[in-house]
Amino acid sequence: MTDHLSGEKFEQRDFEKPGLLFRFCLAAIHPFFTGPIIYAPFVEKLGLEGNERVLEFGCGNGVLMTYLAKSLGKGGSATGVDTSSYMTDRARKRLAPFSNAEILRGDIRTLELRPGSFDLVIFIHVLHDIAPEKRQGIMDALSRLLVPGGRLCLMEPVSPSHGMPVEEIRSLAESAGLSVTEIAPMGRRVRVSCLK
């Protein structure tokens, strides 16, 4: 399906029943390569003090959440949300050793999370996998969950063959009441930071 606004070709992935190659990536590539090369630097650049309440939207199998939980050792907490039971089951197992982390399954737009519950919302490579017509509602819901002055930080692929346009990311964030403070190109990805 092609989004008539951005020209983006969108293909819905099945995260409930991922294929063999994707399961291999989840089990081996993400923990041993993607984690140290992408997730660890992403968390380090957040400059966490350790007492923040952080939400990871689209937490998948919890690899990024382990870096968050380790960084939030001064009373902070990490909450991961994903719609896939396949992913959340694996994330719960991976995060069992961390008392400051929890995993929730459901749609961020309808989960019973109190507005202003989080100091920081993060996600990596999630928004482009959401149907274009649902993206604004998702960003609006994430913005509502932030405290005033809270931050939203994301990383998305932006290549024409895989990803979404930077302009769309900016527009979604601004329409959700967020101020874009940084757009940092990173090869075929972009890192975007916003303030509420």
C-alpha positions in Angstrom: 0.0 0.0 0.0 1.3 3.5 -0.8 0.6 6.4 1.4 -0.8 9.2 -0.8 0.6 11.9 1.4 4.3 10.9 1.5 4.5 8.5 -1.4 5.8 6.0 1.1 5.2 2.3 0.3 3.9 0.7 3.5 3.9 -3.0 4.1 2.4 -4.2 7.4 4.7 -6.7 9.2 3.3 -9.6 11.3 5.1 -9.2 14.7 2.8 -11.8 16.3 4.1 -14.6 14.0 7.5 -13.4 12.7 9.3 -15.5 10.1 12.4 -17.6 10.7 14.9 -14.9 9.6 13.3 -12.2 11.8 13.3 -14.6 14.8 17.0 -15.3 14.2 17.6 -11.5 14.1 15.7 -11.1 17.4 17.6 -14.0 19.1 21.1 -13.3 17.8 21.6 -10.1 15.9 19.7 -7.7 18.2 21.4 -8.8 21.5 24.9 -9.3 20.3 25.3 -6.7 17.5 22.4 -4.2 17.4 22.5 -3.8 21.2 26.1 -2.7 21.6 26.3 -0.8 18.3 23.0 1.1 18.2 21.1 0.7 21.5 23.9 1.3 24.0 25.0 4.6 22.3 21.4 5.7 22.0 20.8 5.2 25.7 24.2 6.8 26.6 23.3 9.9 24.5 20.1 10.3 26.5 22.2 11.6 29.5 20.0 9.9 32.1 20.6 10.8 35.7 19.1 7.4 36.8 15.9 8.6 38.5 13.8 9.1 35.4 10.5 7.4 34.5 11.1 6.1 31.0 8.7 4.6 28.5 10.0 2.6 25.6 7.3 2.4 22.9 7.5 -0.7 20.7 9.9 -2.5 23.1 10.0 -5.6 21.0 11.9 -8.4 22.8 13.4 -6.1 25.4 17.0 -5.7 24.3 17.0 -1.9 24.5 15.1 -2.1 27.8 18.0 -3.9 29.4 20.3 -0.9 28.6 17.6 1.4 30.1 17.1 -0.6 33.2 20.9 -0.7 33.9 21.0 3.1 33.5 18.1 3.7 35.8 19.6 2.6 39.0 18.8 5.6 41.2 15.1 5.1 41.7 14.2 5.3 38.0 11.9 3.0 36.2 11.6 1.6 32.6 8.2 0.6 31.1 8.1 -1.2 27.8 5.0 -1.3 25.7 4.4 -3.5 22.6 1.3 -4.9 20.9 2.8 -8.3 20.2 2.4 -11.1 22.7 5.3 -12.9 20.9 7.6 -9.9 21.7 6.3 -9.1 25.2 6.7 -12.7 26.3 10.4 -12.6 25.3 10.9 -9.1 26.8 9.5 -10.2 30.2 11.9 -13.2 30.3 14.9 -10.9 29.3 14.0 -8.3 31.9 13.1 -10.7 34.8 16.4 -9.8 36.7 15.5 -6.1 36.8 13.1 -4.9 39.5 12.9 -1.4 37.9 11.4 -2.6 34.6 8.0 -3.7 33.5 6.5 -4.8 30.2 2.9 -4.1 29.1 1.1 -5.4 26.1 -1.5 -3.3 24.3 -2.2 -0.4 22.1 -0.5 2.8 23.5 -3.7 4.7 22.6 -5.9 2.6 24.8 -3.7 1.4 27.6 -4.7 2.8 31.0 -1.6 4.9 31.6 -2.0 8.2 33.4 -1.2 11.3 31.4 2.1 12.9 32.5 3.4 9.5 33.8 6.8 9.7 32.1 9.8 12.0 32.0 11.1 10.5 28.8 9.5 8.5 25.9 11.9 6.7 23.5 11.6 4.4 20.5 13.9 3.0 17.8 12.7 1.8 14.4 9.0 1.7 15.3 7.1 4.5 13.7 7.8 3.4 10.1 6.2 0.0 10.9 2.9 1.7 11.9 0.3 2.3 9.2 0.5 5.9 8.1 -3.1 6.7 9.1 -2.4 5.6 12.7 0.9 7.5 13.3 -0.6 10.8 14.4 -2.8 9.2 17.0 0.2 7.3 18.3 2.3 10.4 18.6 -0.5 12.3 20.3 -0.8 9.4 22.8 2.9 9.4 23.5 2.9 13.2 24.0 0.0 13.0 26.5 2.1 10.5 28.6 4.9 13.0 29.0 5.2 15.5 31.9 5.5 19.1 30.9 9.1 19.6 29.9 9.5 15.9 29.2 11.4 14.6 26.3 10.7 12.3 23.4 13.7 10.8 21.6 13.5 8.5 18.6 15.5 6.9 15.8 14.0 5.9 12.5 15.3 4.7 9.2 14.8 7.3 6.4 16.1 5.6 3.3 13.6 5.6 0.4 13.6 1.8 0.3 13.0 1.4 4.1 11.8 4.1 6.4 9.9 7.3 6.3 10.6 11.0 5.4 12.2 13.2 8.1 9.6 15.9 7.3 6.9 13.5 8.3 8.5 12.7 11.6 8.8 16.5 12.3 5.2 17.1 11.3 3.9 14.3 13.5 5.9 15.5 16.5 4.8 19.2 16.1 1.2 18.2 15.5 1.4 16.3 18.8 2.5 19.5 20.7 6.2 18.7 20.8 9.0 21.0 19.9 11.7 19.4 17.8 15.1 20.3 19.3 17.4 18.1 17.3 17.4 16.2 14.0 20.7 14.3 13.7 21.3 12.3 10.5 23.0 9.0 11.1 23.6 7.4 7.7 20.3 5.8 6.7 18.7 6.7 10.0 17.8 9.9 11.8 17.8 10.6 15.5 15.1 13.1 16.6 14.8 14.8 20.0 11.7 16.7 21.1 10.5 18.6 24.2 6.9 18.9 25.4 
